[in-house]
């Protein structure tokens, strides 16, 4: 399952080491959401059998201490789309009546040569395209957290 993590201390972001965990998590959650929404736009459609499943299974969040956020997909075929596949032979199933019904492409128990598929790294591309927006969200979140602490709301 493709999963990408993002650290708060990477890029042009404010120093958040002095903030409480709840503020860091809140800020990182918002930043991860930006990347996830971009990934949902960029995720390719995998075909009729799984129409939209890749886009629907993209999840995001922040780790416990709030230093890292993540964007991942839970679709079972996501790694094949994201990383691609090399050309390979798909072995034939046993030539039985049940196998012929379950695998109609294997006419007569023949193996099939799969041509492979090129990689479509939509999570990496989403992070690259969303980076300016993520940095803006991190800066704004830090400013809001400072305002909340100054107002005595949290700490």
Secondary structure, DSSP 8 states (H G I E B T S, - for coil): --EEEEETTSSS----TTS-HHHHHHHHHHHHHHHHHHHHHH-----STTTTHHHHTEEEEE-TTSSEEEEEE--TTHHHHHH-B--EEE-----SHHHHHH-TTSGGG--EEE--B----HHHHHHHHHHHHHHHHHHHHHHHHHHHHHHTS--
